[in-house]
């Protein structure tokens, strides 16, 4: 029979889910934990993962294309299965927190093994079959664990608080503080190490630098995820009935915001590029140029988060989405035309001084909307999940998260393979060292890091033009959700009070 202690437990649980508008649910400790979690996502050297494969591990481009294709197909299959599985999860700790906690450890181990692969295959050729099999198996295992963690991360943010203003505050504050707590520092250190080793200023091996930095950042990131998952809680109550797979599909098809975001992601995923680090190292000969051009942004990025409320007051979500998404790419396309002055053989793109100035200007202007770029898409996803609850009476964060990435991944399967084959067809030589590629290859790297990503991904603009979940419609949705959630809590409370031994008299 239910005693006083059990009734107290029920009351506390219901109070955690009791919704109220314009109320802050998140305390300092939880905001700090989430900030560390956000920092851990940028506390990596993943920006040099491709250089790690090219210069240290040496995996043939043909093998890489195969990994991208087969691994991508597996990614699509397991995303669908895992998304449906997560949406059916109901535990005393919530829907997403268990996955965030459990997969932090295997995810960390897999990441460490990835960076330590050269230790197990020293001196092996790029075509070594054993090395390729291990690399492929590790890639599949990491991707599977990453799917569980990724769905849990996005779902956790959508359910950590029922109040949209409180959630926006969390995203903005964590984004602002992460700039002061080490976000991007490992990338900076790795950049200096690469230049120091290439210029014979630092007496350590490139292999050792990659293995140490990769392992250290993986362990630090895993610790941050464990801490956040241990102190956070979910505050948006899920429906008691578990949605079926068909209901999950239905919740996506009748969710206009999700459909538009998914279509935009799909069309944007046709973008093809090689990243700026390859251009800096192989054409300009200095990885640390990335640090130089980013100096103004260090001071502007934190301030950019203070601009977000102004943008939200004066522009619709649609306009803010467009500004945040395409300002940087558009400015980088202008950099391409500037660098092309002088032609392929003697163009400005090969000169450090002019290109540093041009890219620094691009980075500076871009960072003015960095806060918008980080806050708006995250908040749009969370609003779309609330829209799902408003429209259907239940939430399907797992299936929605999968659907958003599924279409893009289908294109990405082909895109990643095409990129590897393009690198090979344009004569890129692995292990050639910085400044040792041919003239045509250097111009190809420049174009692939500036204008080509913008042109090939520009179709993603079209769906954004039809987004309309803002203003009065958004306010009406949250007002109705608040009433509906309060009623659900009262119904559950009444049912709990009618339990045998609750002290309440059942109506005759």
N, C-alpha and C positions, 0 to 999 in steps of 0.2 A: 504494500500500500504506500501511496505517496505521502511522505512526511513533510515537515516544515523545511528541512534542508533541500529536499527535491523541489519544493515549490519556489524556494529562493533561487535555486539554480535556473529554473524555468524563467523566472522573472528577470534575472540578469541577462539570460540569453535573448529574451524578447526585447529588453531595453537596448541591447546592442544593435538590433535591427529596426528600432522605432524611428521612422523618418521624420525629419523636420526641415523646412526650408530655411535658408539663411542661417545655418548653424555650423560651427566648426567642430568636426568630429576628431580631427587629427591633432595629436599632441606633439610637443617638441621632439620627444624621443623617436616617435614613428616617422616624423618628417626627416630627422637626421639619418635614420636607418635607410629610408628610401633614397636619400641623397647619396649615401655611400653605395647603395645598389646601383644608382645611375652612374656614379663615378666608375664603378667596376666595369660597366659596359664600355667605357672609353679608356679604361686603364689596361690597354693591350698594345701589342705591336702588330696587330692584324693588318695594318696598312702596309706592312712589309712582308706579308705572308707569301705574296707572289714572288718577290725578290728572294725569299728564303728557298722557294722551290727552284728558281732559276740558277741561283749562285751557290747554294749550299747542298740541298738534297739532290738536285738534278733528276727530274722525272721528265721523260721524253714528251714532247708536245702531242704526239699521237696518243700516248697513254693518258695524258691529261684530258684530251678530248673524249676518250672512252669513259674516264671517270665522271666527267661532267654529264655525259649522256645517260649512262646506266644509273649513276647516283641520283641524277635528276628525276628519272622515272620512279625510282624507289622513293624519293622525296615526295613526289605527288601521291603515290599510293599510301605511304604511311601517314602522311598528313591527314588524309581523309579518314582513315581508321582511327587515328589518335584523337582527332577533333571530335568525332562522334562519341568516343569512349570518355573523354574528359567531360563532355556535356551531360553525361549520365551520372557523373560522380556526385555523391552526397555524403559528406562526413561531418563529424562534430567540429572539425577544424575549418570546414569550408569546402569549396569546390576546387580551388586552385592552390591554396597554400601547401597541401601535402606534396604536390608534384614539384613545386618550387623548392621545397626542402629536400626531398628525396633525391632529385636528379642533380643537385648541386655537387655532390661528391663524385659520381661517375663522370659528370661533365668536366670537372676539374682534372680528374685522372686522364681522361681522353685528350684534353688539351695539352697536358704536360707531355704525354707520350708523343704527340704530334711534333712538338718542338725538339724532342730528344731522338727523333728518328735517325739523324746523321750519326749518332753514337752507335747505333746498331748496324748501320750499313756504311761503314767508312770506305771510301775509295770505290764504291760500286758505280758502274756506268749508268747512264740515264735509261738504258734499255734493260737493266737488270730486272728479271721477272719476279724474283722473291721480294725485292724491295717494293715493286709495284703492287703486288698482292697485299702486302702488309699495309701500304699506304691506302689502298682502296678500301680494305676492311675497316681501317681506323676511320676513314672518311664517312663510311656508312654508319658506323656505331655512333660517331660524334653527331651526325645529322639527326639520328633517331632520338638520342637524348636531348639534343637541342630543340627538337620539335615539341616535346613535352614541356621543357623549360620555357620556350618561347610563347606557347599558348598560355601557360600559367602566368607569365609576366604581364602579358597584355590583359588577361582576364582579371588579374589582381588589381591592376590600376582602375579597371572599370567598376570594381566592387568594393574598393577600399573605403569609399564614402558615398552616401546617396545624394549629397549636395553638389551640384555642378560648380558652384563658386568655390567650395572647399577643395574640389578636385583641381580646378584651375590654379588655385593658390599653391597646391602641392607641386604641380608640374612647373610652375613659374619659379617658386622658391628653390626647388631642387635643381632646376636648370641653372639658376643664378649661382647657387653655392657650389655646384660641381666644378665651376670654372676656377674656384679658389682651393679646391681640395684634391687636385692632382689629375683631373680629367685631361688626358692627352699627354701627360708628363712622360710616360714610357716611350711614346712615339718620338718625343723630342730627344730623349736620351739616346734612343736607337739611331736617330738621324745623326747625332754628333759622333756616335761610335762608328758608324759606317764611313763618314768622311774622314775621321781620324785614322781608321785602319787603312783606307784606300790611299791616303796621303802619307802613310808611314809615320804618323805622329803618335799612334797608340800601339803598344807592343803586345797585342793580344790577337788571337785568330778571329776571323769573321764567324767561323762556325761556333766558337765558344761564346761569342757575344750574342748570337741568335739563341742558342740553347739556354743560356743563363737568363736573358731578358724574357724569353717566352715562358719558361718555367716559373720564374718569379711572379710575373703578372698573372699567370693562370692561378697560382696558389692564392694570391692576394684577392683576385676577383671571386674565387670560390668562397673565401672566408666572408666577404661582404654579402654574398647571396645568402649564406647560411644565417648570418646575423639578421638580415632583413626579414627572412622567412620565419625567424623565431620570435620576432617582436610585433609583427604586423597582424592584422585581422581583417576578415571580410565583413562588411556592414550592409551590403545589399542582399536581402534574403532571396534565395532561389525558389522557384515553384516546387511544391512538394512532389508533384508528378514529374517523373523524368521524361523529357521530350524524346520522341522517337526520331530515327534518322530522317524520316519523311517530314516530320514537323520541323526538324532543323533545316532541311532544304527549303521548306516553305517560308521559314522565318527570314531566309536570305532573299528569296525571290520577291517577297512583298516589302522588302526594306529598301526603299529608294536610295537613302544615303549610302548604304553598304554597296548597292549595285553600282552607283556612280564612282565610289572610291575604288572598287574592284576593277571596273572598266578602265579607270585612269591608270591604276597600277599596271594593268595588263598592257595597255598601249605604251606606257612609259618604259616598260621592260624591254622594248625593242631597242632601247638605247645601247650602243656598243662603245666601249672605251677601254683604255689600258691603265688609266690612273696617272696622276701627275708625278709620282715618285719615279717611274721609269723614265719620264722626260727629264726630270732633274738630274738623275744619275747618268743616263746614257747619252744625253745631248748637251746639257750644260755642265755636267761633271761635278755637281755638288748636291748631295742630298739635303744639306742644311739650308739650301735656298728656301725650302718649305718653311723653315723657322723665320727666316728674314722677312719673307713676304707676309707672314702672319703676325708680325709685331704689332701693327696698329689694331688688329682684331682682338688681341689680348685685352686691350683696354675697352674696346667698343662692345664686344660680345656681352659682358655682364650688364652693361647699360641697356643693350637692346631689349632685354626682358622688361624693362620699365616702359618701353614703347608699346607693348602688347595691349594694355587697357585702352590706350588712345586709338590704336588701329581698330579695336573691337567696337569702340563707340562710334567711329566715323565710317567704317566700312563693313559690309556684310561678310559672313564667313567665306562665301565664294571668292570675293575679291582678295581677302587675306590669304586664302589658300593659294591662289594664283601668284600673288606677290612673293610669298615665302618659298614656293616651289620652283620658280623659274628665273628669279632675279640673278642668281649666281651663274646658271648655265648661259643665260643671254649675255651677260658681261664677259664670260669666258669665250664665247663665240667672237666677240669683238677683239679679244686678245689674239685670236688666231689670225684675223685679218691684219692686225698690226705686225705680228711676227712674220707674216708672209711677205712683207715689204722686202724686196731684194731677191725674191725667188727662192727655189729649193736649195741651191748650192751656197748662196751667199746671203740668205735671209736673216732678218733680225732675230728670228727664233733661235739662232745659234749663239747670240751675244748675251752674256750675263747681264750687263748693265741695263740695257733697254728692256729686257724681258723681266728682270726683277722689278723695275719701276712699273711696268704695265700690269704684272700680276699682283703686285702689292696694292695698286689702285683698285683692281678688281676685288681683291680680298677685303679691302677696307669698306668699299661700298656694299658688298655682300653682307658683311657682318652687322650692318645696321638693321637687317631684317632677320638675323639669326634667331632672335627670341621668337619671332613670329613663326619661323620655320619649325621650331621645336615644339611650341605650345599648341598651335592650331591643329595639326594633323592628329596629335594624341588626343586632344579634346574632342575632335570630330568623331573618332572611333568610339570614345566613351559615350558621346551623345547618340551615336547610332545604336549602341547596345541598349540604351534607355528607350530609344525609339522602338526597338524590337519588343521590349517588355510592354510598352504602351500599346503597340499594335496587336500583339499576340497573347499577352498575359504570361509569358515566360521568356527567359533569356537563353541565348545559345552562343555564348562567347567562344566556345571551342570551335564549332562549325564555322562561325563567322570569321574567326581569325584564320582558319584554314582556307576558306573561300577567297579571302582577300589576297592571300599569297599564292593560291593554287594556279590561277590564270597566269600570273607573272612568272611562276616557276616553270610552267609549260613552255613559255617562250625562252626562259632562262636556260633550260636544258639545251636548247639549240644554240642560244646566244653564247654560252660559255664555250661550247665546242667550236663554234665559228671563230670566236676570238683567239683561241689557241691555234687554230689552223691559219688564221690571218697572220698571227705573229710569225709562224713558220714560213708562210708564203712570201712575206715581205723580207725574209732573210735574217730575222732576229736570231742571234747565236747565244745560246745559254753559256754562261761562264766566260764570255768574251771580256768582261770587265767594263768599267765606265769609260765612255768616249771612244770605244772600239767598234761601234756599229757603223755600217755604211751610210753614205749621205741620204740615200733614198729611205733607208730604215729609220734614220733620225727624223726625217720630215714626216714619215708615217706615224711615229710615236708622238710627235707634236700635234698632228691633226687628231689623232685618236684620243688625246687628253684634253682637247679644247673644243673644237667645233663639231666633230662627229657625234659625241654624246648628245649635244643639244639638238642637232638635226634629226637623228634617229629616234629620239625620245619625245619629240615635240607633239606627236599625236595625242599624248596624254593630257594636253590642254583641253581638248574638246569636251569630255565628260564633266570637267570642273565647271563649265559654263552653265550647267543645268542644276547645280546644287542649290537647294532652297530651305534647308532646315536651319533657320535662324529667325531672329526677330520675334514677332508675335506668335508664330507657329511653335517655336521652341519654348517660349514662356508658357503657352497653353499646355504643351506636353508635360512639362514639369509640374505644373499646378495639378493636373489630373493624376499624374503618377503619385504625387504626395498624398492625395486623398485616398487613392487606391491602396497604397502601401500601408497607410495608417489603418484602414479597414481590415487588411489582411492580418496585421498584428493583433488587432482587437479580436478577430475571429479565433486566432490560435490561442490567445490568452483565455478566451471564454471556454474553448475546448479543454484547455489544461485545467481550468477550475472545476470542470465537470468530471475530472478523473476520480475514481474511487479513492476515498481517503483524503480528498482535497479540502474537506470541511464545508463544501458548498452543497446545497440541497438541490437535487435535480427536479426540474418541473414535472409534475404528475400529468 
